[in-house]
Amino acid sequence: MKNTLIILSAFLILAAAGCTKKTSNETAGDKNSEGKIETAEYKCPGMHCSGCEETIAEEVKKVDGVKEIKADAKEKYVRVVFYAGKTSKEDISKAISSAGYDNELITP
């Protein structure tokens, strides 16, 4: 009985610890421990297929602080949501370049 009570208590403690509700809805301009969340868009005229999209996304995901990335070959742009305290628009541009694509920042 004592072992069952100990196991049940441990389970309840672990379950309660895992059930903390996170109420933070992060949007562009929010702040958290990683800094302000920003969005940057880049024109990538050389991108022409889903393979290009994947190549760029894979390289940009390696940049510390990147939260989301959307590469669109049809519209020839890359949109990146990132933590400004961890990376910069310039670092993201360099990552796109290292993937083999010319790019130009189109957001201020």
C-alpha positions in Angstrom: 0.0 0.0 0.0 2.8 2.4 0.9 4.6 1.8 -2.5 1.3 2.3 -4.3 0.8 5.7 -2.5 4.4 6.8 -3.3 4.0 5.9 -7.0 0.6 7.6 -7.2 2.1 10.7 -5.6 5.0 10.8 -8.0 2.7 10.4 -10.9 0.4 13.3 -9.8 3.4 15.6 -9.2 4.8 14.8 -12.7 1.3 15.2 -14.3 0.8 18.5 -12.6 4.2 19.8 -13.7 3.5 18.9 -17.3 0.1 20.6 -17.4 1.2 24.1 -16.9 -0.8 26.2 -19.4 1.2 28.5 -21.6 -0.8 31.6 -22.4 1.9 33.5 -24.4 0.6 34.2 -27.9 3.8 35.3 -29.6 3.3 37.7 -32.5 5.6 40.1 -34.3 6.7 42.7 -31.8 6.3 40.4 -28.7 9.1 40.2 -26.2 10.3 37.2 -24.3 13.5 35.9 -22.8 15.0 35.5 -26.3 14.2 39.1 -27.3 11.8 40.9 -29.6 10.1 38.8 -32.3 10.6 40.3 -35.7 9.6 39.4 -39.3 11.8 39.9 -42.4 11.0 39.3 -46.0 13.6 38.8 -48.7 13.2 38.8 -52.5 14.9 35.7 -54.0 14.7 35.9 -57.8 16.6 32.7 -58.4 14.2 30.5 -56.5 12.0 28.6 -59.0 10.8 25.3 -57.4 9.9 23.4 -54.2 13.5 22.1 -54.1 14.7 25.7 -53.9 12.3 26.4 -51.1 13.5 23.4 -49.2 17.2 24.2 -49.7 16.7 27.8 -48.4 14.5 26.7 -45.5 17.0 24.0 -44.4 19.9 26.6 -44.4 17.9 29.3 -42.6 16.6 26.9 -39.9 20.3 26.4 -38.9 20.4 30.1 -37.8 20.0 30.3 -34.0 16.9 32.4 -33.2 14.8 31.6 -36.3 11.3 30.8 -35.2 9.5 30.3 -38.6 10.3 30.3 -42.2 8.2 30.4 -45.4 9.9 30.2 -48.8 7.6 30.7 -51.8 9.1 29.9 -55.2 6.1 31.1 -57.1 6.2 34.6 -55.5 10.0 34.5 -55.2 10.2 35.6 -51.5 11.3 34.2 -48.2 9.6 35.3 -45.0 11.4 34.7 -41.7 10.1 35.2 -38.1 13.0 35.4 -35.7 14.1 36.5 -32.2 16.0 39.7 -32.6 18.0 39.0 -29.5 19.4 35.9 -31.1 20.0 36.8 -34.7 19.7 39.6 -37.2 18.3 40.3 -40.7 21.9 40.3 -42.0 22.6 36.8 -40.5 19.4 35.4 -42.2 20.4 37.0 -45.5 23.9 35.4 -45.2 22.2 32.0 -44.7 20.1 32.4 -47.8 23.2 33.4 -49.7 25.1 30.3 -48.3 22.2 28.2 -49.7 23.2 29.6 -53.1 20.6 32.2 -53.7 20.8 36.0 -54.2 18.5 37.9 -51.9 17.4 41.4 -51.1 15.7 42.5 -47.9 12.3 44.0 -48.8 11.1 44.8 -45.3 12.6 47.7 -43.4 
